[in-house]
Amino acid sequence: MDSKCLSGGIDIYLKSNNGFEKIPIKDLLKRSLSDLYLWDGYKWVKINKFRQYPSFDKRIELILSDGERICCTVGHKFILASGESKSA
């Protein structure tokens, strides 16, 4: 997994031996990845690695239908409620 596309404050959904949780993506740096799975919009995917980058390339802010704001790089892919994949 790569954090180059999303800002550290973005919440992600994880599954582990302890159950399900929602955490800021930056908190993955403090965790052991041995039993963590990330929801990719379709299925739970094992996290094998995580890297932090010092800055974004071209960054944009998206406002979701519930008002949540997400900062990401141009071109980051998102899964819509319809199941369609769209790039930012």
One Martini backbone bead per residue (centre of mass of N, CA, C, O) as a GRO file, in nm:
protein
   88
    1MET     BB    1   0.100   0.033   0.017
    2ASP     BB    2   0.027   0.381  -0.066
    3SER     BB    3   0.053   0.735   0.049
    4LYS     BB    4   0.081   0.933  -0.202
    5CYS     BB    5  -0.243   0.987  -0.256
    6LEU     BB    6  -0.287   1.039   0.056
    7SER     BB    7  -0.361   1.178   0.337
    8GLY     BB    8  -0.303   1.112   0.679
    9GLY     BB    9  -0.617   1.189   0.773
   10ILE     BB   10  -0.733   0.957   0.637
   11ASP     BB   11  -0.976   0.729   0.658
   12ILE     BB   12  -0.967   0.378   0.730
   13TYR     BB   13  -1.044   0.034   0.673
   14LEU     BB   14  -1.004  -0.236   0.906
   15LYS     BB   15  -0.874  -0.574   0.947
   16SER     BB   16  -0.839  -0.798   1.228
   17ASN     BB   17  -0.809  -1.000   1.501
   18ASN     BB   18  -0.979  -0.752   1.659
   19GLY     BB   19  -1.128  -0.654   1.398
   20PHE     BB   20  -1.280  -0.351   1.339
   21GLU     BB   21  -1.155  -0.034   1.188
   22LYS     BB   22  -1.101   0.327   1.216
   23ILE     BB   23  -0.825   0.506   1.063
   24PRO     BB   24  -0.566   0.685   1.013
   25ILE     BB   25  -0.329   0.631   0.779
   26LYS     BB   26  -0.079   0.728   0.957
   27ASP     BB   27  -0.114   0.485   1.177
   28LEU     BB   28   0.036   0.257   1.019
   29LEU     BB   29   0.329   0.330   1.121
   30LYS     BB   30   0.250   0.198   1.425
   31ARG     BB   31   0.200  -0.081   1.285
   32SER     BB   32   0.144  -0.402   1.241
   33LEU     BB   33   0.093  -0.589   0.928
   34SER     BB   34   0.039  -0.902   0.981
   35ASP     BB   35  -0.313  -0.859   1.031
   36LEU     BB   36  -0.384  -0.657   0.789
   37TYR     BB   37  -0.683  -0.520   0.635
   38LEU     BB   38  -0.814  -0.367   0.337
   39TRP     BB   39  -1.063  -0.179   0.202
   40ASP     BB   40  -1.121  -0.153  -0.169
   41GLY     BB   41  -1.458  -0.179  -0.230
   42TYR     BB   42  -1.477  -0.520  -0.251
   43LYS     BB   43  -1.231  -0.617  -0.057
   44TRP     BB   44  -1.008  -0.780   0.141
   45VAL     BB   45  -0.665  -0.662   0.182
   46LYS     BB   46  -0.349  -0.725   0.219
   47ILE     BB   47  -0.093  -0.572   0.399
   48ASN     BB   48   0.254  -0.545   0.306
   49LYS     BB   49   0.290  -0.224   0.269
   50PHE     BB   50   0.423   0.104   0.382
   51ARG     BB   51   0.442   0.445   0.264
   52GLN     BB   52   0.606   0.756   0.311
   53TYR     BB   53   0.565   1.084   0.193
   54PRO     BB   54   0.658   1.423   0.208
   55SER     BB   55   0.482   1.482  -0.061
   56PHE     BB   56   0.292   1.614  -0.303
   57ASP     BB   57   0.187   1.654  -0.578
   58LYS     BB   58  -0.091   1.705  -0.726
   59ARG     BB   59  -0.334   1.856  -0.526
   60ILE     BB   60  -0.663   1.772  -0.408
   61GLU     BB   61  -1.003   1.852  -0.315
   62LEU     BB   62  -1.262   1.656  -0.189
   63ILE     BB   63  -1.625   1.643  -0.179
   64LEU     BB   64  -1.845   1.464  -0.032
   65SER     BB   65  -2.179   1.388   0.017
   66ASP     BB   66  -2.119   1.410   0.351
   67GLY     BB   67  -1.869   1.648   0.359
   68GLU     BB   68  -1.620   1.514   0.325
   69ARG     BB   69  -1.266   1.564   0.315
   70ILE     BB   70  -1.026   1.497   0.046
   71CYS     BB   71  -0.685   1.446  -0.001
   72CYS     BB   72  -0.529   1.424  -0.329
   73THR     BB   73  -0.420   1.304  -0.609
   74VAL     BB   74  -0.409   1.318  -0.923
   75GLY     BB   75  -0.577   1.012  -1.024
   76HIS     BB   76  -0.710   0.898  -0.798
   77LYS     BB   77  -0.886   0.614  -0.710
   78PHE     BB   78  -1.244   0.557  -0.694
   79ILE     BB   79  -1.523   0.410  -0.542
   80LEU     BB   80  -1.841   0.398  -0.609
   81ALA     BB   81  -2.156   0.311  -0.517
   82SER     BB   82  -2.198   0.176  -0.813
   83GLY     BB   83  -1.881   0.057  -0.873
   84GLU     BB   84  -1.742   0.276  -1.000
   85SER     BB   85  -1.447   0.404  -1.146
   86LYS     BB   86  -1.267   0.703  -1.039
   87SER     BB   87  -1.087   0.985  -1.112
   88ALA     BB   88  -0.959   1.286  -0.971
   0.00000   0.00000   0.00000
